[in-house]
Amino acid sequence: MPTKPARAWQRMLSGRRLDLLDPTPMDIEISDIAHGLAFVARWNGQTRGEFAYSVAEHSLLVEELYSRLYPKAPVKWKLAALLHDAPEYVIGDMISPVKAAVGPGYEDLDQRLTAAIHIKFGLPALLPKTIKAQIKRADKISAWMEAVQIAGFSETEANKLFGRPRSEVIDGLAIDLRPPLQVRQAFVARHADLLQRL
C-alpha cells in the first residue's frame, strides 16, 4: 500500500493555502507575513523585555538602517530590505548554527519563498548581488544593536561577531519592544507606504 505524502502546505489566516514546496505569488498576502513575523522571536527568544523581539520589529529596523546607509537607494530596494526575512513568517527564524545543521534544504525552501514574495510585490525574484550585500550590511548593524541592547552581549563581543557600526548610522535609534499587534500594524503600514511610493 503506497504511503500518503506528508502535507507540505499551511493554511494562512487570510484563507490562503501556501504550498511550501511550490509557493506562488498568488498565495502571498502581506497580512499573513506581518502577522507571522510579529510572532516569530529572534535570538530564540533569549532577549530582555516584556515582549519577544520579533522578526517584524527586526525587519523594520533593518529597513530604517538600510535607508540611512543608502538614502538615495530606489524605493524598491528599501522594500526588499523590509522583506529580507519575510519567508520566516512560515519557516521561523533559525539561528545560524541550526541552519548549518539542517543543511541545504533550508536554503532551498527560503529561496523559493523569497522568490514568490518578491514577485508578488514587484521585486525581482533574485536580488542583484550588490543589493543583497547592502541589505546584509544593514542586517549586521541591526544584529549588533540587538546583541548589545537586548540580547546580553558586551560591546566587545558584538564588535567581534558583527563589526562595530558607525555611530552616525545608529544615532538616535533604540530598540523599544512592543506588543505583537503594534508591530504587525507598523509593518503593514511601512509596507503600504513603500508600495505606494514605488
C-alpha positions, 0 to 999 in steps of 0.5 A: 500500500503506497504511503500518503505524502506528508502535507507540505502546505499551511493554511494562512489566516487570510484563507490562503493555502501556501504550498511550501514546496511550490509557493506562488505569488498568488498565495502571498498576502502581506497580512499573513507575513506581518502577522507571522513575523510579529510572532516569530522571536529572534535570538530564540527568544533569549532577549530582555523585555516584556515582549519577544523581539520579533522578526517584524520589529527586526525587519523594520529596523533593518529597513530604517538602517538600510535607508540611512546607509543608502538614502538615495537607494530606489524605493524598491530596494528599501522594500526588499530590505523590509522583506529580507526575512519575510519567508520566516513568517512560515519557516521561523527564524533559525539561528545560524548554527541550526541552519548549518545543521539542517543543511541545504534544504533550508536554503532551498525552501527560503529561496523559493519563498523569497522568490514568490514574495518578491514577485508578488510585490514587484521585486525581482525574484533574485536580488542583484548581488550588490543589493543583497550585500547592502541589505546584509550590511544593514542586517549586521548593524541591526544584529549588533544593536540587538546583541548589545541592547537586548540580547546580553552581549558586551560591546566587545563581543558584538564588535567581534561577531558583527563589526562595530557600526558607525555611530552616525548610522545608529544615532538616535535609534533604540530598540523599544519592544512592543506588543505583537499587534503594534508591530504587525500594524507598523509593518503593514503600514511601512509596507503600504507606504513603500508600495505606494511610493514605488 
